[in-house]
Amino acid sequence: MYISQINIQNYRFKGANNIIEFNEGINIVIGHNNSGKSNLFKALDLVLNFGASQKLSIDDFNKEVSIEELKAKSPKVSISINFSESENEAEFSEDLVTVSTWLTDLKSPYQAQLTYVFYLPEKEEAEYKNIMSELLSDDIEDYWLTIKHNFLRKYKSNIYGGNPDYKHTADPENLKKIDFQFLDAIRDVERDLFTGKNTLLREVIDFFMDYEIKNDKAKDKATQQKEISELRKEFSVSASELITMLKRRMSQGKKEMLSYANDTGASFGNAEPDFDGHILDSELYSALRLIVKYQTGITIPATHNGLGYNNLIFMSLLLAKMQKDASGDYLGSNAKVFPILAIEEPEAHLHPAMQYKFLKFLKENVKDKARQVFVSTHSPNITSAVNLDEIICFHRNDDNTLNIGYLGRAFGDDLKSKAYVQRFLDSTKSDMLFAKGVILVEGITEQLNMSLFAQYEGFDLESNHISVINIGGRYFEHFLKLFDSTHEHTIHKKVVCITDLDPVRKENKNGESFEKCYPYELDLDKSYYIYKPCSNDIVDKYIVDPNKKSKGINIACFSQEKGQGKTFEYTMAYTNPECKLILTDSISNSKELSSLFDYYQQGKTLDEMISLLGKRGKENNRIIQSIEMYLGSDSREHLIASRYLNSIKKGDNAYELSKALEENLRVGNTAGFTVPDYIKEAIKWICS
């Protein structure tokens, strides 16, 4: 069996019902801060951790309700966990027996349910309504305080098996069969580890003592027990020798020590204190301590390790304990049937490579040690190391309700896009899953400079938790399938695509494929060419209308104005024909471009600016010929933009431009550079 679903009602999350579905095996729960990941784990703990406190505080209720709702009925928390039959159910014969009294559907695959409820008993409801009706305050906190001081102590908790309407209390013996181990984010592993005095380490040592005998499948149970018994007797003989030696060394001192017993009157009735003792092997566990031994032979106490290393040791011992607790041979009928491991933020003390190794370890040990694993994380390194099907994404909507995205299901039948995103969702692109909003860009220049563009416009992407992701081309459609809120299982955060128009043309008769052209070349010779002002299909699909209303609910595309734009670099020069700030060190033809900028500022004519062009190669001749035929009033801007685009090395220019824009900001000269309009609008839309 496995936990297939949890339904959380009125526990911390806003909204009466929050249903989250799980995978058999590993579940990676991700999301931005305060999205609800910890609340989910605590909800699981309330139902599955038998023996732990099930009392809630007033702040555990979902408080986003109205005064009228509080007056009408006392608030109640309900958390239901559904169990489903596994595909490999035959390997676990005790599963069905364990959940037999919790079943809600007998047909295969069977369904079972446990429900935790925290409620005010019915006999208290009349008094509750009476007191609440007498409150005349408009402040809802007054009503919650009244519940806290007058009724919270009267609340009860129960765990029901099966349909909760029948109120059949779950059998404690069956609840004990579930082994729910929860490692929260704030944990002190040194407190829980490192000496045999600690319960965890002592239990693990006891289970693995003589393990070469216990694990020898060639020996039957009776033979194993006999050999272990002989080893214990052998230890007892050796221990007796140690006790005798201690008593011999104490013989003279004992007389002096016990002489005081006569003086105090402790010796009476011909009886006096003495020393005796024996040692069992289990009693010596406390003498053991965990150390780390290096290849050089040097040993150090585990307490001297870093936190990350000790966390890994602790988790490995915890898995060993779970193996012990699930051993029917060792614990008999007290053995656990369904071990579950939940870990909050394992990356807290682990560097990226160790995070990857840890996830690999968990995946290899699922079913052997823990039947189901839940991991919450903020780490892109962890998400990039697992399959999309294993990731569940939490996102808070604008109204603070919870949106749950199932990344593997978001693509529907589009296996091509799913495979593409799986392949390219590395530790940098995975950042889009944690941000509150995402800006998708085509190249490195936009990625490096987008945060600076926002600052020029008075916005702060970092404060708004906006992530800028370079997808390295026009592969927007693959990634957008994760976010399109008109489809199921997607993540409903705001996403902006900033893309280039890249106009193209091809010959009417002999043109086999479209080739790039300049925006001022569009429609110059329709008798010879077929033109497309935009070669990017996504522009028209998600473009915003003049009122800046997106065609999609949460996705918008921004690009240059048709007839003006080509690439980002082209539009930047077109928009800043007087700003020499964009003339970086790596740019070629820098003198020519500098002179073009000067001529433009001086109001020189197009012909005068063309005269500055240097070597008249094929591309320059094409630019001159086409721009002289162009009838628009912005031909000078197009000339500068064309020469700028053909003079840059994109990689070098991206870094140098970022440095120049940042320095310009530092000195407060925001008026010296103009952000292209389509980027302004994109930043404004995503930050609004």
Summary of the structure (lengths in Angstrom):
residues: 688
radius of gyration: 35.5
end to end distance: 45.6
largest distance: 128.4
contacts: 2063
relative contact order: 0.08
helix: 45%
strand: 18%
